[in-house]
Amino acid sequence: MTEETKLEQGEEVVEVSAVEAEVPAMENTVDLTQVVSVKKGDIVKGKVVKVEADQAIVDIGYKYDGVISLRDLSAVQLENATDAVQVGDELELKVVNINDGKETLQLSKRAIDSEKAWGALQEKLESKDILEAKVADVVKGGLVVDVGLRGFVPASMVERHFVEDFSDYKGRTLRLRVKEIDREKNKVILSQKDVLDEEFEASKKSIIGNIKVGQELDGTVQRLTPFGAFIDIGGIDGLVHISEMAWHHVEQPSEVVKEGDQVRVHVLKVDPANERISLSIKATQPGPWQTVAGQVSVGDIITGTVKRLVTFGAFVEVAPGVEGLVHISQISHSHIGTPHEVLKEGQEVQVKVLDINADEKRVSLSIKDTQEAPAREPRPERERGERPHRSNRDTSNAEFAPPSQSLNLTLGERFGDKLNNFKK
């Protein structure tokens, strides 16, 4: 210390530096003894003191604050710095650049997050643990998520079902499984579908174990196929075969139901080993035989449709799902060789109910009883005493036949002589 910088205060003398003598004391003066020493590449900790649209200001204990640019806040593209940090957040950061002359200190949160993420993702890949990540952006072919790195979820790995438009997925949090990582190519592939598939399989086994044959359940039509409809009965799909959709004949499942319809189904069969459930819609509805039994009686004349022709008759549908038999002998008043001679499939006919047995599902019908019988041709008159001509008379024993003239003899003439002898 020089003598010029010594000050006398009574009996006490205090020494100060030239700088201290020239600059008055201020409350915000930086204590250089407390200032941290940093250099490029250092890892430091800091506290966010201000967040602007395109950057965040951080106090790391240095003589001036550091700045985290928008691109150094996250591995994914951000629209605003507030999407990544808030005032008061404590962060671990990497010194990207420092210039004391210009008092600039550039920091990166992204560099630290990325370094940590590679190790964490490798562990997740090996353990198959589930991680959560928010969708940062919707791009062609899938979704971008922030997992400390830029992660990509292909469109085919987002849901179990097909998704046409992902525009409303931005900002959603997904539960993901790491499918592939490649540090050299900076590639991270993730899948939510794998997580959903596993949960579905676990749920399916539980549901199948609780479903019993004979149960009636409510379900939702999920999709239609040429052979039937798949019904969601609470987390698992069962099949209603086209033959079980209605009591009447169905050409296409769309004739009965459409996707999204709520339906009541009856459980026909459960196959836990193959995870298959057979269902029926028609079994939950009154059978046509029970319905027709209360509407049709013996003797009724009703309209029906010829469905099938067989050698012994014709099957005629008299109500949806109810067919009765018209025996060949009941088709026409005249003799026919086959039903095809007078009937054809699809033809509408009037039939009379001869008999009905709902329990045995049998109806006997007649077509000819609905028609007036044709008048019979009159027979030619015979002369008195003339015997009918027999065209196929057996002549093999002709020698034993009495003379033709004896056929006209009366009993008196035949036995007259014998009676006279008795008188004598």
Secondary structure by P-SEA (a helix, b strand, c coil): cccccccccccbbbbbcaaaaaccccccccccccbbbbccccccccccccccccbbbbbccccbbbbbccccccccccccccccccccbbbbbbbcccccccbbbbbbaaaaaaaaaaaaaaaaaaacbbbbbccccccccbbbbbcccbbbbcccccccccccccccccccccccccccccccccbbbbbaaaaaaaaaaaaaaaaaaaccccbbbbbbbccccccbbbbbcccbbbbbccccccccccccccccccccccbbbbbcccccccbbbbbbcccccccaaaaaaacccccbbbbbbbccccccbbbbbccccbbbbbccccccccccccccccccccbbbbbbbcccccccbbbbbbccccccccccccccccccccccccccccccccccccccccccccccccaaaaaaaaac
